[in-house]
Amino acid sequence: MNMERCTARLLSHALATSKASIRPSASAIRPSTNFARATRANFVRTCTLQRHFHGTPRSAIEILDPASQPTTASQTAKTRPQQPSPQTDEEYAERSELFLEDLVDRLEDLAEQRADIEVEYSAGVLNCRLGDGRTYVLNKQPPNKQIWLSSPVSGPKRYDWVVEGEGMNEKQGSGRGSWIYLRDGSSLTELLKEELEVTVDAEGSQG
């Protein structure tokens, strides 16, 4: 009888030991504290990004890509001319006179096609009167080496001679010059083409 009880106890102990080795511990089933915290932090970060970008389907990497951002004012300022190109008084006199004389020729050609245009050029001052009463005035300013414009459309502007396209590896004098409004980088040639529909080919190369 005692032998049977002893055997039963041994079998019961062996069975309990076997179950304990098979059953996973509570710590193995439950995620670690660090893992749970990391998962919760990632979830909060994801929700924050979604709220910040208002549900946009693009990824955060694409949105934060510098190439996709709009050009700032400082970047634009770096790309346009910052100062006029050096020139002597004689070079300025020749370039400005050549430009205005060519412009007069173009306007007179236009006046032959349109009766509402009157052109007058005297002493370095060009007046172009339109039939609707608007008047364009361009004049040379030797002290500043500029050409001044008064436009009924875009207002007054002062243009400097700027040579572009002369790199370190390019031949001296190979650049192309234009009369440029330094505040916004626009050229006088383009403005006249847009507002008066005349094309002036008097910029030439640096001499």
PATI-908581 format. One record per residue (C-alpha): residue number from 0; residue in three letters; x, y, z. Coordinates in Angstrom, 2 decimals. Example, Ala and Ser with C-alpha at 12.3 -4.5 7.8 and 13.67 -1.06 7.14 Angstrom:
<nodes>
NODE    n  res        X        Y        Z
NODE    0  Ala    12.30    -4.50     7.80
NODE    1  Ser    13.67    -1.06     7.14
</nodes>
This chain:
<nodes>
NODE    n  res        X        Y        Z
NODE    0  Met     0.00     0.00     0.00
NODE    1  Asn     2.83     2.36     0.90
NODE    2  Met     4.61     1.38    -2.28
NODE    3  Glu     1.55     2.35    -4.38
NODE    4  Arg     1.28     5.74    -2.65
NODE    5  Cys     4.95     6.45    -3.22
NODE    6  Thr     4.64     5.51    -6.87
NODE    7  Ala     1.59     7.76    -7.29
NODE    8  Arg     3.43    10.69    -5.73
NODE    9  Leu     6.42    10.21    -8.03
NODE   10  Leu     4.17    10.09   -11.08
NODE   11  Ser     2.30    13.22    -9.97
NODE   12  His     5.58    15.12    -9.40
NODE   13  Ala     6.94    14.05   -12.78
NODE   14  Leu     3.73    15.19   -14.54
NODE   15  Ala     3.81    18.60   -12.80
NODE   16  Thr     7.46    19.09   -13.75
NODE   17  Ser     6.68    18.24   -17.39
NODE   18  Lys     3.83    20.78   -17.59
NODE   19  Ala     5.97    23.48   -16.04
NODE   20  Ser     8.68    22.98   -18.65
NODE   21  Ile     6.17    23.14   -21.53
NODE   22  Arg     4.12    26.15   -20.34
NODE   23  Pro     5.73    29.50   -21.35
NODE   24  Ser     6.40    31.96   -18.60
NODE   25  Ala     4.33    35.09   -18.21
NODE   26  Ser     7.39    37.24   -18.99
NODE   27  Ala     7.89    35.42   -22.29
NODE   28  Ile     4.31    36.10   -23.38
NODE   29  Arg     4.11    39.69   -22.16
NODE   30  Pro     6.23    42.20   -24.17
NODE   31  Ser     9.08    43.79   -22.34
NODE   32  Thr     8.60    47.25   -20.86
NODE   33  Asn    11.17    48.85   -23.22
NODE   34  Phe     9.56    47.29   -26.32
NODE   35  Ala     6.12    48.51   -25.25
NODE   36  Arg     7.41    52.03   -24.68
NODE   37  Ala     9.15    52.10   -28.08
NODE   38  Thr     6.01    50.88   -29.83
NODE   39  Arg     3.88    53.50   -28.11
NODE   40  Ala     6.39    56.28   -29.00
NODE   41  Asn     6.38    55.26   -32.67
NODE   42  Phe     2.59    55.30   -32.72
NODE   43  Val     2.45    58.80   -31.21
NODE   44  Arg     5.08    60.06   -33.70
NODE   45  Thr     3.11    58.63   -36.63
NODE   46  Cys    -0.11    60.26   -35.45
NODE   47  Thr     1.70    63.60   -35.01
NODE   48  Leu     3.06    63.47   -38.57
NODE   49  Gln    -0.37    62.66   -39.94
NODE   50  Arg    -1.91    65.62   -38.11
NODE   51  His     0.94    67.92   -39.16
NODE   52  Phe     0.64    67.12   -42.86
NODE   53  His    -3.17    67.06   -42.81
NODE   54  Gly    -3.48    63.57   -44.19
NODE   55  Thr    -1.41    64.22   -47.32
NODE   56  Pro    -0.66    60.94   -49.16
NODE   57  Arg     2.95    61.93   -49.78
NODE   58  Ser     5.58    60.53   -47.48
NODE   59  Ala     7.37    62.71   -44.95
NODE   60  Ile    10.63    62.13   -46.80
NODE   61  Glu     9.19    63.53   -50.02
NODE   62  Ile     7.67    66.55   -48.26
NODE   63  Leu    10.90    67.39   -46.46
NODE   64  Asp    13.04    66.94   -49.58
NODE   65  Pro    14.86    70.29   -50.14
NODE   66  Ala    14.52    69.89   -53.90
NODE   67  Ser    10.73    70.02   -53.58
NODE   68  Gln    10.68    73.23   -51.54
NODE   69  Pro     9.90    76.59   -53.23
NODE   70  Thr    12.76    78.96   -53.95
NODE   71  Thr    13.23    81.55   -51.22
NODE   72  Ala    13.82    85.25   -51.73
NODE   73  Ser    17.44    84.94   -50.60
NODE   74  Gln    18.07    82.15   -53.12
NODE   75  Thr    16.52    84.24   -55.89
NODE   76  Ala    18.70    87.21   -54.94
NODE   77  Lys    21.82    85.05   -55.33
NODE   78  Thr    20.91    84.03   -58.88
NODE   79  Arg    20.29    87.53   -60.28
NODE   80  Pro    23.02    90.14   -60.93
NODE   81  Gln    24.09    92.01   -57.81
NODE   82  Gln    26.07    94.88   -59.36
NODE   83  Pro    26.75    96.47   -62.75
NODE   84  Ser    29.73    95.48   -64.85
NODE   85  Pro    32.62    97.97   -64.99
NODE   86  Gln    32.82   100.18   -68.07
NODE   87  Thr    34.52   103.40   -69.02
NODE   88  Asp    32.68   106.62   -69.79
NODE   89  Glu    33.38   106.09   -73.48
NODE   90  Glu    32.03   102.52   -73.42
NODE   91  Tyr    28.89   103.67   -71.63
NODE   92  Ala    28.31   106.51   -74.11
NODE   93  Glu    28.67   104.16   -77.07
NODE   94  Arg    26.48   101.38   -75.67
NODE   95  Ser    23.67   103.60   -74.44
NODE   96  Glu    23.58   105.60   -77.69
NODE   97  Leu    23.59   102.42   -79.77
NODE   98  Phe    20.73   100.98   -77.75
NODE   99  Leu    18.54   104.09   -77.91
NODE  100  Glu    19.19   104.66   -81.62
NODE  101  Asp    18.24   101.07   -82.40
NODE  102  Leu    15.12   101.44   -80.27
NODE  103  Val    14.16   104.61   -82.18
NODE  104  Asp    14.51   102.74   -85.46
NODE  105  Arg    12.28    99.92   -84.22
NODE  106  Leu     9.65   102.31   -82.91
NODE  107  Glu     9.62   104.29   -86.14
NODE  108  Asp     9.10   101.07   -88.08
NODE  109  Leu     6.19   100.31   -85.75
NODE  110  Ala     4.82   103.86   -86.23
NODE  111  Glu     4.62   103.26   -89.97
NODE  112  Gln     2.23   100.40   -89.27
NODE  113  Arg     0.27   102.16   -86.52
NODE  114  Ala    -0.91   105.74   -86.68
NODE  115  Asp    -1.28   106.02   -82.91
NODE  116  Ile     2.48   106.07   -82.16
NODE  117  Glu     4.65   109.20   -82.11
NODE  118  Val     8.42   108.92   -81.57
NODE  119  Glu    10.83   111.73   -80.69
NODE  120  Tyr    14.53   111.44   -79.78
NODE  121  Ser    16.70   114.41   -78.89
NODE  122  Ala    19.69   115.05   -76.59
NODE  123  Gly    19.67   111.54   -75.21
NODE  124  Val    15.96   111.57   -74.33
NODE  125  Leu    13.47   109.33   -76.16
NODE  126  Asn     9.72   109.95   -75.95
NODE  127  Cys     7.22   107.44   -77.31
NODE  128  Arg     3.62   108.66   -77.16
NODE  129  Leu     0.76   106.26   -77.74
NODE  130  Gly    -2.68   107.12   -79.07
NODE  131  Asp    -4.34   106.43   -75.71
NODE  132  Gly    -2.30   109.16   -74.04
NODE  133  Arg     0.32   106.96   -72.44
NODE  134  Thr     3.96   108.02   -72.84
NODE  135  Tyr     7.20   106.10   -72.48
NODE  136  Val    10.34   108.07   -71.67
NODE  137  Leu    13.89   106.69   -71.85
NODE  138  Asn    16.98   108.76   -71.22
NODE  139  Lys    20.68   108.36   -70.61
NODE  140  Gln    22.20   109.10   -67.20
NODE  141  Pro    25.97   109.46   -67.74
NODE  142  Pro    26.87   110.19   -64.07
NODE  143  Asn    25.42   106.80   -63.04
NODE  144  Lys    26.14   105.07   -66.37
NODE  145  Gln    22.49   104.02   -66.51
NODE  146  Ile    19.46   104.18   -68.79
NODE  147  Trp    16.35   105.41   -67.03
NODE  148  Leu    12.85   104.37   -68.03
NODE  149  Ser     9.48   105.83   -67.20
NODE  150  Ser     6.75   103.36   -68.19
NODE  151  Pro     3.00   103.97   -67.84
NODE  152  Val     2.65   100.21   -67.26
NODE  153  Ser     5.52    99.13   -65.01
NODE  154  Gly     6.62   102.49   -63.60
NODE  155  Pro    10.10   104.04   -63.29
NODE  156  Lys    13.20   101.83   -63.46
NODE  157  Arg    16.94   102.39   -63.67
NODE  158  Tyr    18.96    99.99   -65.81
NODE  159  Asp    22.66    99.15   -65.45
NODE  160  Trp    24.94    97.45   -67.96
NODE  161  Val    25.56    93.84   -66.85
NODE  162  Val    27.73    91.29   -68.63
NODE  163  Glu    26.86    87.63   -68.04
NODE  164  Gly    28.29    84.36   -69.35
NODE  165  Glu    31.96    85.08   -68.71
NODE  166  Gly    33.18    82.12   -66.68
NODE  167  Met    36.66    81.41   -65.38
NODE  168  Asn    37.41    79.12   -68.33
NODE  169  Glu    35.92    81.39   -70.98
NODE  170  Lys    37.70    83.95   -73.11
NODE  171  Gln    37.77    87.53   -71.88
NODE  172  Gly    35.12    89.57   -73.70
NODE  173  Ser    33.00    86.55   -74.63
NODE  174  Gly    30.12    87.49   -72.31
NODE  175  Arg    26.86    89.03   -73.43
NODE  176  Gly    25.74    92.36   -72.05
NODE  177  Ser    22.26    93.64   -71.23
NODE  178  Trp    20.69    96.64   -69.57
NODE  179  Ile    19.44    95.10   -66.32
NODE  180  Tyr    17.22    96.38   -63.50
NODE  181  Leu    19.22    95.10   -60.53
NODE  182  Arg    16.30    95.02   -58.10
NODE  183  Asp    14.57    92.17   -59.88
NODE  184  Gly    17.04    91.06   -62.56
NODE  185  Ser    14.76    91.97   -65.48
NODE  186  Ser    16.18    93.34   -68.72
NODE  187  Leu    15.15    96.48   -70.56
NODE  188  Thr    15.00    94.53   -73.81
NODE  189  Glu    12.44    92.08   -72.42
NODE  190  Leu    10.30    94.86   -70.97
NODE  191  Leu    10.16    96.73   -74.29
NODE  192  Lys     9.28    93.52   -76.09
NODE  193  Glu     6.47    92.81   -73.65
NODE  194  Glu     4.98    96.29   -73.35
NODE  195  Leu     5.69    97.85   -76.77
NODE  196  Glu     6.12    94.73   -78.88
NODE  197  Val     9.50    95.85   -80.23
NODE  198  Thr    12.70    93.78   -80.21
NODE  199  Val    15.94    95.73   -79.72
NODE  200  Asp    19.12    93.96   -80.80
NODE  201  Ala    21.65    96.42   -79.43
NODE  202  Glu    23.13    94.65   -76.40
NODE  203  Gly    26.20    93.25   -78.19
NODE  204  Ser    29.20    91.66   -76.56
NODE  205  Gln    31.58    93.15   -74.07
NODE  206  Gly    34.12    95.30   -75.81
</nodes>
